[in-house]
Amino acid sequence: MTQEIHGAVADGYEPVREEFAAFVAEERADYEGQLCAYVHGRKVVDLWAGAADDGGSLYGVHSSTKGAAHLVAALLVQDGTLELDRKVTYYWPEFGAEGKGSVTLRDLITHRAGLVGTDSGFTLAELADDRVVAERLADQRPFWRPGTAFGCHALVIGALTGEVVRRATGRTIQELHEERVRAPYGLDFFLGLPASQELRFRTTQPMAPTPKQRALLEELPGGPHSLSSIAFNRQGPEPTDLETLPNERVIRSRGPASIGGVASARGLAGLYAAAISEVDGKAPLLKPDTVAEFGQLHSAGYDLVARRHRSYGLGFQATADTWHPFLGAGAIGHSGAAGSQAFADPASGLAYGYTRRRFAFPGGAAPENDRLARAAHRAALTG
């Protein structure tokens, strides 16, 4: 049975609806997902599918959380509160243990610190608490010489950035996100989901790979003590299951800044619209020079953790190089393991958000994002 497509698009964006409907028709009958886009601060796409989704359902967005966390960091750099080329130890003296004293904030948020996890791993309760993660990492030796290479600090980068933020401001990333970003814009993008919003949350469903896809997953390299296993906390006493991580209330309620965000597509797109555009009469959160600085390529090439080509700006993925080459070179954003994707493309004015309930194969931005984002980008350029 073909899924019904709900929501609306602005004039000129009908091809985006058609692309979304075509994709959903190819999916499993139980598909749930949302797509939202703004152009120059105006909402132009607001679509969803799924029997239990009313367009306002909330989903775990995994690493798309990193984009919200580093928007806070960008605001603090813009304010002059943080300086990118200061050593981390200027803000956080304890960080300098085990040969990490030369690491700058710029190194840290471009995944160059070599601090992807700990030798012994984290418990679930520890992963949910950014301050505990940061304390553990301060004592950890780096896994490569800082500054010489890069690799995705998948479960910990938000805690590392967050500790610098806390030392510099006395506030957590979660508090600053709420006060400066989420609440002023009424965004459905929470770093710490209140109990009052729990009924809106839809649990993440596990991946449903085909037999061929399952065989590919089983062939992925990486032993129990590889960089990948350490970065994704698979080597410790409580190995992390990414597929079910957002379903843990302790993760949703604490909102760890690497992986604990809960959002709708409206919240994802709205955050990036607010970052680069005037929205509802409010000036953009970031000045053009700040967007350009954070969108500039800082780490590009072979990612030691992902074991493939990846690109990062400052805290954000370099979305045009990593995922969508049709975007402008300065696009900023971040994908999430279950399939979510969110970005801002200053060149076209497009802010995009997508989320889905079932964990997508093979993890990271779900493959459908390419066709959906391409359709939205094309409409933004011609509309």
Salt bridges, closest charged atoms under 4 A:
GLU19 OE2 - ARG371 NE 2.82
GLU26 OE1 - ARG371 NH1 3.02
GLU27 OE1 - ARG356 NH2 3.39
ASP30 OD1 - ARG28 NE 3.14
ASP30 OD2 - ARG358 NH2 2.76
GLU32 OE2 - ARG202 NH2 2.55
GLU32 OE2 - ARG357 NH1 3.03
ASP46 OD1 - ARG266 NE 2.99
ASP79 OD2 - ARG180 NH1 2.76
GLU83 OE1 - ARG86 NE 3.47
ASP85 OD1 - ARG106 NE 2.77
GLU94 OE1 - ARG167 NH1 2.95
ASP119 OD1 - ARG141 NH2 3.12
GLU126 OE1 - ARG136 NH1 3.12
ASP129 OD2 - ARG254 NH2 3.28
GLU163 OE2 - ARG166 NH2 2.69
GLU163 OE2 - ARG167 NE 2.76
GLU175 OE1 - ARG171 NE 3.21
GLU178 OE1 - ARG182 NE 2.75
GLU179 OE2 - ARG171 NH2 2.37
ASP188 OD2 - ARG200 NH2 2.60
GLU198 OE2 - ARG249 NH1 2.43
GLU198 OE1 - ARG252 NH2 2.84
GLU293 OE2 - ARG106 NH1 2.95
ASP321 OD2 - HIS309 NE2 2.78
ASP345 OD2 - HIS377 NE2 3.55
GLU368 OE2 - ARG356 NH1 2.73
ASP370 OD1 - HIS324 ND1 3.56
ASP370 OD2 - ARG374 NH2 3.37
